[in-house]
């Protein structure tokens, strides 16, 4: 059974059809990528998967359980976490405190116990701190824990957001454009970290424009064009699919033939 399954997802905004009959599966332990040009519906699909938008039609299953229309906090409670295209951090809080926010879902202390700093609350906070420090170590920011998030570079802020997502202890991690704004060195480091995260047992679904990164780390790829799937399969298969080549090199994917050259990934 697939960890995540989308069945005939359709999402409309008024008269605009952003997603049209999108179906795919993500197997446990996979790194699966969703690719496509701007406007293909990639982020809309992520928003539907994470509960931000309900699908107009179709179903979403997690471990075979129908979670269609669930709210984001309900989806998160099942072990699904995500990052966003633009890092959304508390810039006047420390890096460590930003990551500790990710542990909030697993806490039990209420307002009164926090206000009075009861022993149970203090113990819980120590556990949260240790966990947050461990996540910062994973993304290479252990030495930045006490800096304000606003003092970090854009690439470092992305890593803080990744650490915060990992602090929720997800089974499924959705990464939206994780390499956006990163230089070549940072992208290479990101690739290594994504693989390391997968090796800990976390399944990863990512949206990404950097084709070198996608082809390097993905086990499986889904290509979208104007909200519709046009290809799916291992990197080598998708890279050589004539419809994908037509979309990325310019042309009509519906008129593409097998005579098209392979899509070059540098």
C-alpha positions in Angstrom: 0.0 0.0 0.0 1.3 3.5 -0.9 2.0 5.9 1.9 0.3 8.7 0.0 -2.2 8.4 -2.9 -4.0 11.1 -4.9 -7.0 9.9 -6.9 -8.3 12.1 -9.7 -7.6 15.4 -8.0 -9.3 18.4 -9.5 -9.0 21.9 -8.1 -10.8 24.8 -9.5 -10.7 28.5 -8.6 -13.8 29.9 -10.1 -13.6 29.2 -13.8 -9.8 28.4 -13.6 -9.0 24.7 -13.5 -5.6 24.5 -11.6 -5.5 20.7 -11.3 -7.3 18.3 -13.6 -7.6 14.6 -12.9 -4.2 14.3 -11.1 -3.5 10.8 -9.8 -0.2 9.5 -8.4 1.2 7.5 -5.5 4.2 8.0 -3.2 5.7 4.8 -1.7 7.1 4.7 1.8 10.9 5.5 1.7 10.7 7.2 -1.7 12.0 10.6 -2.8 9.4 11.6 -5.4 9.5 14.9 -7.3 6.8 16.9 -9.0 8.1 19.0 -11.9 6.6 21.3 -14.5 6.9 24.9 -15.8 5.5 27.9 -13.9 1.7 27.6 -13.7 1.7 23.8 -14.0 -0.1 23.5 -10.7 2.7 22.1 -8.6 2.2 24.3 -5.5 -1.5 24.1 -5.8 -1.2 20.3 -5.6 1.0 20.6 -2.5 -1.6 22.9 -0.9 -4.3 20.3 -1.6 -2.1 17.5 -0.2 -1.4 19.4 3.0 -5.0 20.5 3.6 -4.6 24.2 2.8 -7.1 23.9 -0.1 -9.7 21.1 -0.3 -9.9 19.4 -3.7 -12.9 20.3 -5.8 -13.1 16.6 -6.7 -11.1 13.5 -6.0 -9.6 11.9 -3.0 -6.4 11.9 -0.9 -5.4 8.8 1.0 -2.6 8.5 3.7 -1.8 4.9 4.5 -5.1 4.0 2.9 -7.1 6.4 5.1 -9.2 9.0 3.3 -8.1 12.5 4.5 -9.8 14.5 1.8 -10.8 17.9 3.0 -9.0 17.6 6.3 -7.6 20.8 7.9 -3.8 21.4 7.9 -3.4 20.7 11.6 -5.3 17.4 11.2 -3.0 16.4 8.4 0.0 17.4 10.4 -1.2 15.3 13.3 -0.9 12.2 11.0 2.8 12.9 10.4 2.8 15.2 7.3 5.0 18.3 7.4 5.9 20.8 4.7 8.1 23.7 3.8 7.1 26.7 1.6 8.6 28.4 -1.4 9.4 31.5 0.7 10.7 30.7 4.2 8.2 31.8 6.8 10.2 32.4 10.0 9.9 34.5 13.1 12.7 36.8 12.3 13.0 38.4 15.7 13.2 35.0 17.5 16.4 32.9 17.7 17.1 30.2 15.3 16.7 27.6 18.1 13.3 29.1 19.1 12.1 28.9 15.5 12.8 25.2 15.4 11.3 24.6 18.8 8.0 25.9 17.4 8.0 22.8 15.3 7.8 20.7 18.5 4.6 22.4 19.6 2.4 19.7 18.1 3.9 17.1 20.5 3.6 19.1 23.7 1.0 18.6 26.4 1.5 21.6 28.7 -1.3 24.1 28.7 -1.4 27.9 29.2 -1.5 27.7 33.0 1.4 25.2 33.4 3.5 27.4 31.0 2.7 30.6 32.8 3.6 29.0 36.2 6.5 27.0 34.8 5.5 23.8 36.5 8.1 21.0 36.7 6.4 19.0 33.9 6.4 22.0 31.6 10.1 22.6 32.3 11.0 19.0 31.5 9.0 19.2 28.3 10.8 22.4 27.3 14.2 20.7 27.9 13.2 17.8 25.6 12.0 20.3 22.9 15.3 22.1 23.1 17.4 19.0 22.8 15.3 17.9 19.8 15.6 21.3 18.1 19.3 21.3 18.6 19.6 17.9 17.0 17.6 19.1 13.9 19.9 22.1 13.6 22.8 19.8 13.6 21.3 17.8 10.8 21.0 20.9 8.6 24.4 22.3 9.5 23.3 25.2 11.6 24.3 24.0 15.1 26.5 27.1 15.5 23.8 29.5 14.6 21.2 28.4 17.3 21.3 31.6 19.3 21.4 34.1 16.4 18.2 35.9 15.4 16.6 34.3 12.4 16.6 37.7 10.7 20.4 37.7 10.7 20.7 34.7 8.5 21.2 34.5 4.8 18.3 33.3 2.6 19.9 29.9 2.2 20.3 29.5 5.9 16.7 30.5 6.5 15.7 27.7 4.2 17.7 25.3 6.4 16.0 26.6 9.5 12.6 26.0 7.9 13.7 22.5 7.0 14.9 21.9 10.6 11.5 23.1 11.9 9.7 20.8 9.6 11.8 17.9 10.8 11.2 18.8 14.4 7.6 17.7 13.9 9.0 14.1 13.4 7.2 13.6 10.1 6.6 10.4 8.2 6.0 12.4 5.0 7.9 15.6 4.3 6.7 18.0 1.5 9.4 20.3 0.2 8.2 23.2 -1.9 11.1 24.6 -4.1 13.8 23.7 -1.5 16.6 24.8 -3.8 15.1 28.1 -4.8 17.6 30.9 -4.1 20.5 28.6 -3.3 23.9 28.6 -5.0 25.6 25.5 -6.4 27.4 24.6 -3.2 24.3 25.0 -1.1 22.2 23.0 -3.6 24.8 20.1 -3.4 24.6 20.3 0.4 20.8 20.2 0.2 20.9 17.1 -2.0 23.0 15.3 0.6 20.7 16.4 3.4 17.6 15.2 1.6 19.1 11.8 1.0 20.2 11.6 4.7 16.6 12.5 5.8 15.2 9.8 3.6 17.7 7.3 5.1 16.2 8.0 8.5 12.9 6.7 7.3 11.2 9.9 6.2 9.4 9.8 2.8 9.9 12.9 0.7 7.7 14.6 -1.9 9.2 17.7 -3.4 8.4 20.3 -6.0 11.5 21.7 -7.7 12.6 23.6 -10.7 16.3 22.6 -10.5 16.4 19.7 -12.8 19.9 18.7 -11.9 18.8 18.3 -8.3 15.6 16.4 -9.3 17.4 14.0 -11.5 20.1 13.4 -8.9 18.0 12.6 -5.9 14.6 11.4 -7.1 13.4 7.8 -7.2 10.3 8.8 -9.2 9.0 11.9 -10.9 5.6 13.2 -11.9 5.5 15.9 -14.6 2.6 18.4 -14.8 1.6 20.8 -17.5 -1.4 23.2 -17.1 -2.6 21.1 -14.2 -2.5 17.7 -16.0 -0.1 14.8 -15.6 2.0 14.3 -18.8 4.6 11.8 -17.6 5.5 9.7 -14.6 8.3 7.3 -13.8 12.0 7.0 -12.9 14.2 10.0 -13.8 15.6 8.4 -16.9 12.2 7.7 -18.3 10.8 11.2 -17.6 13.9 12.9 -18.9 13.4 11.2 -22.3 9.7 11.5 -22.5 8.8 13.5 -25.6 5.9 15.4 -23.9 8.3 16.5 -21.1 10.9 17.5 -23.7 8.3 19.5 -25.6 7.2 21.4 -22.5 10.7 22.3 -21.4 12.2 23.1 -24.9 9.0 24.7 -26.2 6.3 23.1 -28.3 3.0 21.3 -28.0 3.3 18.3 -25.7 0.3 16.7 -27.3 2.0 16.7 -30.6 5.3 15.5 -29.3 6.8 12.3 -30.8 9.5 9.9 -29.8 11.8 11.6 -32.4 12.4 14.5 -30.0 16.0 14.6 -28.5 16.5 13.8 -24.9 16.2 16.6 -22.4 19.7 17.7 -21.4 20.3 18.0 -17.7 23.5 19.7 -16.9 
